[in-house]
Amino acid sequence: MNIIYQFLNLPIFGVISNELDKLNKVIIGEINSAGPQILFFIMLLLVFALFGCGIGFLIENKKRNKEASKILKRSLIGILAGFVVCLAGWAVWVAIIAR
């Protein structure tokens, strides 16, 4: 037990621990300050995915490819649900900041 305690108290482990602590604070601070931008970027990607999936669904539906249409329809519903959840998260974030 005493050997392990001395091993963990070596200066190099203290330095690594301090650096990891600083890095953690920087990352968390940047994520907290960039929250709305991250959510907006995710929403933008989901909008592009909605357009792409919708166009694919329309093309496959015209070709009467029922299996592909079914898969694209489910994907479209999932992406739309993700967009709605992301929009709600962004609205909550803005409401919290506005207080």
C-alpha positions as CSV (number, residue, x, y, z in Angstrom):
1,M,0.0,0.0,0.0
2,N,2.8,2.4,0.9
3,I,4.7,1.6,-2.3
4,I,1.6,2.4,-4.5
5,Y,1.0,5.6,-2.6
6,Q,4.6,6.7,-3.2
7,F,4.4,5.7,-6.9
8,L,1.2,7.8,-7.4
9,N,2.9,10.8,-5.8
10,L,5.8,10.9,-8.2
11,P,6.1,14.4,-9.8
12,I,5.4,13.2,-13.3
13,F,2.0,11.9,-12.3
14,G,1.2,15.2,-10.6
15,V,2.1,17.1,-13.7
16,I,0.0,14.8,-16.0
17,S,-2.9,15.1,-13.6
18,N,-2.7,18.9,-13.5
19,E,-2.4,19.1,-17.3
20,L,-5.4,16.8,-17.8
21,D,-7.4,18.9,-15.3
22,K,-6.6,22.1,-17.3
23,L,-7.5,20.4,-20.5
24,N,-10.8,19.2,-19.1
25,K,-11.7,22.7,-17.9
26,V,-10.8,24.2,-21.4
27,I,-12.9,21.6,-23.2
28,I,-15.9,21.9,-20.9
29,G,-15.7,25.7,-21.1
30,E,-15.5,25.7,-24.9
31,I,-18.5,23.3,-25.2
32,N,-20.5,25.4,-22.8
33,S,-19.8,28.6,-24.6
34,A,-20.4,27.0,-28.1
35,G,-23.5,25.1,-27.2
36,P,-26.0,26.9,-29.4
37,Q,-23.6,26.9,-32.4
38,I,-23.1,23.1,-32.0
39,L,-26.8,22.5,-31.9
40,F,-27.4,24.8,-34.9
41,F,-24.7,22.9,-36.9
42,I,-26.3,19.6,-36.0
43,M,-29.7,21.0,-37.1
44,L,-28.2,22.2,-40.4
45,L,-26.7,18.7,-41.1
46,L,-30.1,17.2,-40.3
47,V,-31.8,19.5,-42.7
48,F,-29.4,18.4,-45.5
49,A,-30.1,14.8,-44.5
50,L,-33.8,15.4,-44.7
51,F,-33.5,16.9,-48.2
52,G,-31.3,14.1,-49.4
53,C,-33.5,11.3,-47.9
54,G,-36.7,13.0,-49.2
55,I,-35.3,13.3,-52.7
56,G,-34.2,9.6,-52.6
57,F,-37.6,8.6,-51.3
58,L,-39.3,10.4,-54.2
59,I,-37.0,8.9,-56.8
60,E,-37.4,5.4,-55.5
61,N,-41.1,5.8,-55.1
62,K,-41.5,6.8,-58.7
63,K,-39.5,3.7,-59.7
64,R,-41.9,1.6,-57.6
65,N,-39.1,0.1,-55.6
66,K,-41.1,-0.7,-52.5
67,E,-38.3,-2.0,-50.3
68,A,-36.1,1.0,-50.8
69,S,-39.1,3.3,-50.4
70,K,-39.9,1.7,-47.1
71,I,-36.3,2.0,-45.8
72,L,-36.1,5.6,-46.9
73,K,-39.5,6.4,-45.4
74,R,-38.3,5.1,-42.0
75,S,-35.0,7.0,-42.3
76,L,-36.9,10.2,-43.2
77,I,-39.1,9.8,-40.1
78,G,-36.0,9.2,-37.9
79,I,-34.2,12.2,-39.3
80,L,-37.2,14.4,-38.9
81,A,-37.6,13.2,-35.2
82,G,-33.9,14.0,-34.7
83,F,-34.4,17.5,-36.2
84,V,-37.4,18.2,-33.9
85,V,-35.4,17.0,-30.8
86,C,-32.4,19.2,-31.8
87,L,-34.7,22.2,-32.4
88,A,-36.2,21.7,-29.0
89,G,-32.8,21.5,-27.4
90,W,-31.7,24.7,-29.1
91,A,-34.9,26.4,-28.0
92,V,-34.3,25.3,-24.4
93,W,-30.7,26.4,-24.5
94,V,-31.7,29.9,-25.8
95,A,-34.4,30.1,-23.1
96,I,-31.9,29.3,-20.4
97,I,-29.4,31.9,-21.7
98,A,-32.2,34.5,-22.0
99,R,-33.0,34.3,-18.3
